[in-house]
């Protein structure tokens, strides 16, 4: 188990899935606002795409974004920030999304080989 100091040093990833959309025009305004808020909190996009293939399970979302943050705390602060919530209000007027926060090593203890991926 990790202590609080170690957890604060772990990277975090936000997976944003667009589940439904009814007014895609909102993204012209939302995109730049969201990107600026992400950068302000030390985040960066790793992927942003509508070219998604489901390898297993139900149909994939319409679009997906993977955003890296320096820590879980930074990711949470970004999502709760006024800057992002102002952008999210715009997005919600045209789409339904799901946002998932994943800590860098959340499952490493379950599958020991995951902890070795960076060593290869």
C-alpha positions as CSV (number, residue, x, y, z in Angstrom):
1,X,0.0,0.0,0.0
2,X,1.3,3.5,-0.8
3,X,1.5,6.4,1.6
4,X,0.0,9.8,1.0
5,X,3.3,11.4,-0.1
6,X,3.9,8.6,-2.6
7,X,0.3,8.9,-3.9
8,X,0.8,12.6,-4.5
9,X,3.8,11.9,-6.8
10,X,1.9,9.3,-8.9
11,X,0.6,10.4,-12.3
12,X,-3.1,10.4,-12.9
13,X,-5.1,9.9,-16.1
14,X,-8.5,11.2,-16.9
15,X,-10.4,9.3,-19.5
16,X,-13.2,11.4,-21.0
17,X,-15.8,9.6,-23.1
18,X,-18.4,11.3,-25.2
19,X,-21.5,9.0,-24.9
20,X,-24.1,11.1,-26.7
21,X,-24.2,14.3,-28.6
22,X,-26.9,16.5,-29.9
23,X,-25.2,19.8,-30.6
24,X,-21.6,19.4,-31.8
25,X,-21.3,23.2,-32.3
26,X,-20.5,23.5,-28.6
27,X,-17.1,21.9,-29.1
28,X,-15.7,24.9,-30.9
29,X,-16.1,26.9,-27.7
30,X,-15.5,24.1,-25.2
31,X,-12.3,22.8,-26.8
32,X,-10.0,25.8,-26.3
33,X,-11.4,26.5,-22.8
34,X,-10.9,22.9,-21.7
35,X,-7.4,22.8,-23.1
36,X,-6.4,26.0,-21.4
37,X,-7.8,24.7,-18.0
38,X,-6.0,21.4,-18.5
39,X,-2.6,23.1,-19.1
40,X,-3.1,25.4,-16.1
41,X,-3.3,22.4,-13.9
42,X,-0.2,20.7,-15.4
43,X,-2.2,18.3,-17.6
44,X,-1.7,17.3,-21.2
45,X,-3.6,15.4,-23.8
46,X,-2.2,11.9,-24.6
47,X,-5.0,11.1,-27.0
48,X,-8.1,12.8,-28.4
49,X,-10.0,10.9,-31.1
50,X,-13.2,9.8,-32.7
51,X,-11.4,6.8,-34.4
52,X,-12.2,4.3,-31.7
53,X,-12.5,0.5,-32.1
54,X,-14.0,-1.7,-29.4
55,X,-11.8,-4.8,-29.0
56,X,-14.1,-6.3,-26.4
57,X,-17.3,-5.3,-24.7
58,X,-20.1,-2.9,-25.7
59,X,-19.9,-0.3,-28.4
60,X,-17.2,2.4,-27.9
61,X,-18.0,6.0,-27.1
62,X,-18.4,8.6,-29.9
63,X,-15.1,10.2,-28.9
64,X,-12.5,9.7,-26.2
65,X,-9.8,11.8,-24.6
66,X,-6.9,10.6,-22.4
67,X,-5.4,13.4,-20.3
68,X,-2.3,13.0,-18.1
69,X,-1.9,15.0,-14.9
70,X,1.1,15.1,-12.6
71,X,-1.0,13.7,-9.7
72,X,-4.5,12.6,-8.7
73,X,-4.7,15.8,-6.6
74,X,-4.0,18.0,-9.7
75,X,-6.5,16.1,-11.8
76,X,-9.2,16.5,-9.1
77,X,-8.3,20.2,-8.7
78,X,-8.6,20.7,-12.5
79,X,-12.0,19.0,-12.7
80,X,-13.4,21.0,-9.7
81,X,-11.9,24.3,-10.9
82,X,-14.1,27.2,-12.0
83,X,-12.2,27.3,-15.3
84,X,-13.0,23.8,-16.2
85,X,-16.6,23.8,-14.8
86,X,-17.3,26.9,-16.9
87,X,-16.2,24.9,-20.0
88,X,-18.1,21.8,-18.8
89,X,-21.3,23.8,-18.6
90,X,-20.9,24.6,-22.3
91,X,-20.1,21.0,-23.2
92,X,-23.1,19.6,-21.2
93,X,-25.4,21.8,-23.4
94,X,-24.5,19.6,-26.4
95,X,-23.2,16.2,-25.2
96,X,-23.3,13.6,-22.4
97,X,-19.9,12.5,-21.2
98,X,-18.3,10.2,-18.6
99,X,-15.1,11.2,-16.9
100,X,-13.0,8.5,-15.2
101,X,-9.9,9.2,-13.0
102,X,-7.2,6.5,-12.9
103,X,-4.2,6.6,-10.7
104,X,-1.0,5.5,-12.3
105,X,-0.4,2.4,-10.3
106,X,-3.9,1.6,-9.1
107,X,-3.8,-2.0,-10.3
108,X,0.0,-2.7,-10.3
109,X,-0.2,-4.8,-7.1
110,X,-2.9,-7.0,-8.7
111,X,-0.8,-8.0,-11.7
112,X,2.9,-7.9,-10.8
113,X,3.9,-7.8,-14.5
114,X,2.3,-4.3,-14.8
115,X,4.8,-2.9,-12.4
116,X,7.6,-4.1,-14.8
117,X,6.3,-2.5,-18.0
118,X,8.4,0.7,-17.6
119,X,11.5,-1.5,-16.9
120,X,11.5,-3.1,-20.4
